[in-house]
């Protein structure tokens, strides 16, 4: 089952801060992809 990911304003601001701090954006993309495909584990 595939879930849709909604990007809220808070999420966009958080991503912007992560970019400024030089964090690994590929890791974030990987996590979002996994969560959208498999969902959050219970």
C-alpha positions in Angstrom: 0.0 0.0 0.0 1.3 3.4 -0.9 0.6 6.5 1.3 0.6 10.1 0.1 3.0 12.5 1.8 1.6 16.0 2.5 4.2 18.7 2.8 3.0 21.2 5.5 4.4 24.6 6.0 6.2 23.4 9.2 7.8 20.6 7.2 9.0 22.9 4.5 10.6 25.2 7.1 12.2 22.2 8.8 13.7 21.0 5.5 15.0 24.5 4.9 16.7 24.5 8.3 18.2 21.1 7.6 19.6 22.3 4.3 21.2 25.4 5.9 22.8 23.1 8.6 24.3 20.9 5.8 22.4 17.7 6.8 22.2 14.8 4.4 19.1 15.4 2.3 19.4 12.1 0.6 18.8 10.4 3.9 15.6 12.4 4.4 14.4 11.5 0.9 15.1 7.8 1.7 13.1 7.9 4.9 10.2 9.7 3.3 10.2 7.1 0.4 10.2 4.2 2.9 7.4 5.7 5.0 5.3 6.4 1.9 5.6 2.8 0.7 5.4 0.9 4.0 3.8 3.3 6.5 4.8 3.9 10.0 5.4 0.7 12.0 3.0 0.2 14.9 
